[in-house]
Amino acid sequence: MSTHYDDLVNVEVSLLKQTNIAELTQYKPSTHLPRILMLYGSLRERSYSKLLTLEAARLLEALGCEVKIFNPQGLPLPDEAPDTHPKVEELRALTLWAEGMVWCSPERHGTMTGILKSQIDWIPLTMGAIRPTQGKTLAVMEVSGGSQSFNAVNQMRILGRWMRMITIPNQSSVPKAFQEFDEAGRMKPSSYYDRVVDVMEELVKFTILTRDISPLLLDRYSERKGSAEVSSSKHL
């Protein structure tokens, strides 16, 4: 290593990696459709978060994605049932399948709903050697009954970071949602609809750009150091 590493007295220099642009560009791109899982946060018969999710799903399919929507009906509260519960197993299998996700919640009492949060709480950070959400893309959306707010999407961003996801910059917040959907449940033309299109386009781009290099993006010094220490201890 060159001498400009000499001042890094607290770093295991042999485990420090400089990023090589070739590693980011020289790979065989996946050819299957981007796989997107969508979660929504309401059980109401006419749920605007579900209607917005369905509208976004149509856009994603038109943009060339394979889309699956999880129905939270019947999902137990976290810790209320074992993780062998059929709805929990379904949610976790879909999470492993997905390369990107969309979370859509109503804003209730200034926050995301417990229904949306419960779904995330059932997804563990690790499943054996697999981290089911790490490195996957995420788009966040919210609906509200009153004026436009960003409380729910901001909280979902925090949650996405905690789940080690790549949360895209754009987002959707639809105020007075009861005015934005017709009787058939389709979203009316508006600037809010155009923003949903923007968000879905951006999600597809980020997913395609990152899904094949996710292991490289997530390769961390602290974990290389931990692995080296474990390997060293085995030889003592």
C-alpha positions in Angstrom: 0.0 0.0 0.0 1.2 3.5 -0.7 2.4 5.8 2.1 -0.8 7.9 2.3 -2.2 5.1 4.4 0.5 5.5 7.1 -1.6 7.9 9.2 -4.5 5.5 9.5 -3.4 4.0 12.7 -6.8 2.6 13.7 -7.4 0.8 10.3 -6.4 -2.7 9.3 -4.9 -1.4 6.0 -4.8 -4.8 4.4 -8.6 -4.9 4.7 -9.2 -1.5 3.3 -10.5 -1.5 -0.3 -10.4 1.3 -2.9 -13.3 1.2 -5.2 -12.4 0.1 -8.7 -14.7 1.5 -11.4 -14.3 -1.8 -13.4 -16.0 -3.7 -10.5 -19.0 -1.4 -10.9 -19.3 -1.8 -14.7 -17.9 -5.2 -15.6 -20.7 -7.6 -14.9 -23.3 -9.6 -16.8 -26.6 -7.8 -16.4 -29.6 -9.8 -15.3 -32.2 -10.3 -18.1 -35.3 -11.2 -16.1 -37.9 -8.6 -15.3 -37.2 -6.5 -12.2 -39.1 -8.0 -9.3 -41.1 -5.6 -7.2 -43.0 -6.3 -4.0 -45.7 -3.8 -2.9 -47.0 -3.3 0.7 -49.9 -1.1 1.7 -51.1 0.0 5.1 -54.8 -0.3 5.4 -57.5 -2.9 5.8 -60.5 -0.7 4.8 -62.8 -1.9 2.1 -62.0 1.2 0.1 -58.4 1.8 1.1 -56.8 4.7 -0.7 -53.3 3.3 0.1 -54.4 0.1 -1.6 -55.8 2.0 -4.6 -52.6 4.0 -4.9 -50.6 0.8 -4.7 -52.7 -0.8 -7.5 -52.3 2.3 -9.6 -48.5 2.2 -9.1 -48.5 -1.6 -9.9 -50.1 -0.9 -13.3 -47.4 1.6 -14.0 -44.6 -0.8 -12.9 -46.0 -3.6 -15.1 -46.1 -1.1 -18.0 -42.5 -0.2 -17.3 -41.5 -3.9 -17.6 -41.6 -5.2 -14.0 -43.0 -8.3 -12.4 -45.1 -7.1 -9.5 -46.6 -8.9 -6.5 -48.8 -7.2 -3.9 -49.0 -8.5 -0.4 -52.4 -8.5 1.2 -52.0 -7.8 4.9 -55.4 -9.1 5.8 -54.9 -11.9 8.3 -51.3 -11.1 9.2 -51.0 -11.4 13.0 -49.4 -8.7 15.1 -45.6 -9.1 15.6 -44.9 -11.7 18.4 -48.6 -12.7 18.4 -47.9 -15.8 16.4 -44.9 -18.0 15.5 -43.0 -17.1 12.3 -44.4 -20.3 10.8 -47.8 -18.6 10.5 -48.9 -18.9 6.8 -49.1 -15.1 6.3 -45.7 -14.5 7.8 -44.2 -17.2 5.6 -45.9 -15.7 2.6 -44.5 -12.2 3.4 -41.0 -13.4 4.0 -41.0 -15.5 0.8 -42.1 -12.5 -1.2 -39.4 -10.4 0.5 -36.7 -12.9 -0.5 -38.1 -13.0 -4.1 -38.2 -9.2 -4.5 -35.4 -7.0 -5.8 -37.2 -3.8 -4.9 -40.2 -2.7 -2.8 -42.9 -0.1 -2.7 -44.4 0.9 0.7 -47.6 2.9 0.8 -49.3 4.0 4.0 -52.1 6.3 5.0 -51.0 9.0 7.4 -52.8 8.3 10.7 -52.2 10.5 13.7 -49.2 12.0 12.0 -47.5 8.7 11.2 -47.5 5.5 9.2 -50.1 3.0 10.2 -49.5 0.1 12.5 -50.7 -2.2 9.7 -47.7 -1.1 7.5 -45.3 -1.2 10.4 -46.4 -4.7 11.4 -45.5 -6.0 8.0 -42.0 -4.6 8.2 -41.6 -5.8 11.8 -42.3 -9.4 10.5 -39.3 -9.1 8.1 -36.1 -9.9 10.0 -32.8 -8.2 9.3 -31.3 -11.6 8.9 -32.6 -15.1 8.0 -29.6 -17.3 8.6 -26.9 -16.1 6.3 -29.4 -14.1 4.2 -30.3 -10.5 4.8 -33.7 -10.3 3.0 -34.0 -6.5 2.5 -30.3 -5.4 2.4 -29.3 -3.7 -0.8 -32.8 -3.8 -2.3 -34.4 -0.7 -3.6 -37.4 1.0 -2.0 -39.9 3.7 -3.0 -42.2 5.2 -0.4 -45.7 6.7 -0.9 -48.4 8.0 1.4 -52.1 9.1 1.3 -53.8 11.5 3.6 -57.3 12.7 4.2 -56.3 16.4 4.7 -53.6 18.7 3.4 -50.4 17.3 2.0 -48.0 15.9 4.5 -44.7 14.0 4.5 -44.7 12.5 8.0 -45.4 9.0 6.9 -42.9 8.9 3.9 -40.3 10.5 6.1 -40.7 7.8 8.7 -40.7 5.1 6.1 -37.4 6.5 4.9 -36.0 6.0 8.3 -37.3 2.5 8.4 -36.0 1.7 5.0 -32.5 2.8 6.1 -32.8 0.7 9.2 -33.7 -2.3 6.9 -30.5 -1.4 4.9 -32.4 -0.6 1.7 -31.6 1.8 -1.1 -34.4 4.3 -0.8 -34.8 6.3 -3.9 -34.8 10.1 -3.7 -38.3 10.7 -5.2 -41.5 10.0 -3.3 -45.3 10.4 -3.5 -47.7 12.1 -1.1 -51.3 12.4 -2.1 -53.4 14.8 0.0 -57.2 14.6 0.2 -57.0 11.2 -1.4 -60.8 10.8 -1.4 -60.8 13.5 -4.2 -58.1 11.8 -6.3 -59.8 8.5 -7.1 -63.0 7.9 -9.1 -65.8 5.5 -8.2 -64.0 2.7 -10.0 -61.0 3.2 -7.9 -58.8 4.6 -10.6 -56.6 7.7 -9.9 -57.6 10.8 -11.7 -55.2 12.8 -13.9 -53.3 15.4 -11.8 -49.9 16.5 -10.8 -50.1 13.9 -8.0 -50.6 11.2 -10.5 -47.7 12.5 -12.6 -45.5 12.3 -9.5 -46.4 8.6 -9.0 -45.3 8.0 -12.6 -42.0 9.7 -11.8 -41.5 7.7 -8.7 -42.1 4.4 -10.4 -39.8 5.2 -13.3 -37.1 6.1 -10.8 -37.6 2.9 -8.9 -37.2 0.8 -12.0 -34.0 2.6 -13.0 -32.4 2.3 -9.5 -33.4 -1.4 -9.3 -31.9 -2.2 -12.7 -28.7 -0.2 -11.9 -28.1 -1.8 -8.5 -29.5 -5.3 -8.4 -26.5 -7.0 -10.0 -23.8 -5.0 -8.0 -25.6 -5.1 -4.7 -22.9 -7.4 -3.1 -20.2 -4.9 -4.1 -22.2 -1.9 -2.8 -22.7 -3.7 0.5 -19.2 -5.0 1.0 -18.1 -3.3 4.2 -14.8 -2.8 6.0 -16.3 -3.7 9.4 -17.6 -7.0 8.2 -14.4 -7.9 6.4 -12.6 -7.1 9.7 -15.0 -9.3 11.6 -14.6 -12.2 9.2 -10.8 -11.9 9.4 -10.9 -12.0 13.2 -13.2 -15.1 13.2 -10.9 -16.8 10.7 -7.8 -15.9 12.8 -9.3 -17.2 16.0 -10.0 -20.6 14.4 -6.3 -21.0 13.9 -5.2 -20.2 17.4 
